[in-house]
Amino acid sequence: MADRRRTPGSQTSLREANRGRIVDAVRKHGGLTQVELAGVTGLSPATVSNIVKELSESGVLSTSKSMRSGRRAQYVTLAHTAGLVCGIHFAQRHLRVALADASMTVVSEHEMPLARDHRSDNEIRRVGMLVADMLESVSADRDELLAVGIAISAPMDSASGMIARPGILRGWEGIAVRETAERTLRAPVAVDNSSNLSALAEHRLGALRGQGDAMFVEVSEGIGAGILVGGHPYRGASGSAGEFGHMVIIENGPICRCGNLGCLEAVAGGEAVVEGLKPHYPGLKIGDVIVRAMAGDDACIRAIADAGTHIGVAAANIASMFDPERIVIGGHLARAGEMLLGPIRQVVDRSLATRLAPPPEIVAGQLGPRAALVGAIGLATDRVSAFPAGMSGTVELRAALG
């Protein structure tokens, strides 16, 4: 009897799981035929057909006639009847682009590496072609693209819309990013520093929810920070606040890409960690360092811990100045978990032990390396008057982004 009572629930759970597999597959690939969906998900063609019909009627999926290998096929995409927005993240060494629909569901996403000294004109032109292909893959027209948000891994000058500090992204200096992107993408564009957008994304969807005064620290190839005051980003007089990675913590220390000596980034950023390990392991990448550290490699564990100690010194100084409730650590190096967070926390707790207020919580980000991309999508939706600044539909966005 008990088994028979559980059967309906089991069947319902299975059907929900199958729906999720189909939606995930369509999101990942941008669009698939029903036959392709059956192959990708491992579900029977009949099951795929029934679920696609059901989700199409409920407005989650959209179908259209297509031709595959000379045969008619049913092409399936995520529905986007109210238009699309685009989020773009230009980092030092990688590019991420995503299209999201009005329900804040990501319908197509791409990531690719960038050359160390990539040029803005080439990359914006490439993004223009990529976005056109992505729109086509989800059966959308160009005029359905309502707005674009761009995250740049460099401090931005709010008046000029240009990178505020030389040497950070050399191929982007002197470029009015918003105007250039608008000409290429033919849609309204908003641009902000990637750390600011990561902070906003974590505030709306992740580890900074409910935190009014807080900070997001990105530790990837370089180091940046986004500061929230009263739940809003603090950008400073010119828009370039939060240059956490370019605080000088070692006088006459190693030269930084910004031209100064002894910046935090030059001693604790991902590239600095890799450079310090070259005598032991030439040719490593930051992901390799984390993998080796997790496997018990002493040199890699020590390199990550040393970076955490330096970051902790800088974080303690910032905490002394504006007293954040929480500091979230994100970026590629944050995947090292407590190997990085533990030393940061120890230094901050020790440095602030004599004051009456408790030290800030120091936790890992919840959105991973895609935080800036999520923030860029949010920035784009904020440009569209139909979407509230509170980012309705955040549950759908969280589900779509995993």
Helices and strands as residue ranges (DSSP letters): H 2-29, E 32-33, H 34-41, H 45-57, E 61-68, E 71-78, E 84-90, E 94-101, E 106-113, H 120-137, G 142-144, E 145-152, G 170-172, H 177-185, E 189-193, H 194-205, E 214-219, E 223-229, E 232-233, G 244-246, H 264-268, H 270-276, H 286-294, H 298-322, E 326-330, G 332-336, H 338-351, E 361-364, G 368-370, H 371-383, H 394-401
